[in-house]
Amino acid sequence: MTPADQGLSLAAVRLSGVDLGLAHVLDEAELARASTFRSPALREAFLAGRIALRLHISALTGDSPGSLEADYLCLTCSGQGHGIPRYRLPSRPGLLRASLSRSGSWCVVAAALDDRIAGIGVDIENGSAADFEGFPSLAMTANERGQLEKVPPALKTRFQTRLWVRKEAVLKALGTGLAKAPSLVDVSGSTPSGLTGPPGQALWSLEDVRPAGLPEDFAASIATFAETPHASSTTGYGHLPAGGP
């Protein structure tokens, strides 16, 4: 089952192709967040990502990008302009949940069109993102480390990065980000394990995805959870093969 079958829409966007002249469609809180970046490159990447997300939602719903009211939710502080991306739209009641991930010159944006989806997270990384000493002990569960031992040496980096984007997607869907230790969440299967509380009992879907246009050297995953048994599918990517995806 594809993300589209689950009431999701996602797209890959080259950040350099986003018109920064559209920054006027962003909210004051988003523009204020952009101003905190000292690096012009990081500031422009932030603006491009937020603009791309609004354009994606606008194309789905018909609402103008500037009419979307950002309502980001941070579970750890009362700051504005960051946290879980949510938007109020003129065309529909409630909050539309979305997610955004940037890596290098690319970003992936996603939106949950099914209101029963309670959490959504997407992540992308360059294929070598998890290629550093200590990654297994820092970020992997004992089960995942056991699977890593079966992977041929030439494919270990790719395997680790695939696990990492899965973990990031799950933690974004939860809304905790890295405030929750990634080594506690097992993402080697089609649904995450090691979660506690209501999200851990919800219906999860976890998939590896490749939106059109995203270069082959990037890994991408999307995670959702639903409070009811009807909003999503239990069919995900399945277990990672020993040789890597």
Secondary structure by P-SEA (a helix, b strand, c coil): cccccccccccccccccccccccccccaaaaaaaaacccaaaaaaaaaaaaaaaaaaaaacccccccccccccccccccccccbbbbbbccccccccbbbbbcccbbbbbbbccccccbbbbbbbccccccccccccccccaaaaaaaaaccccaaaaaaaaaaaaaaaaaaaaccccccccccccccccccccccccccccbbbbbbbbcccccccbbbbbbbbbccccccccccccccccccc
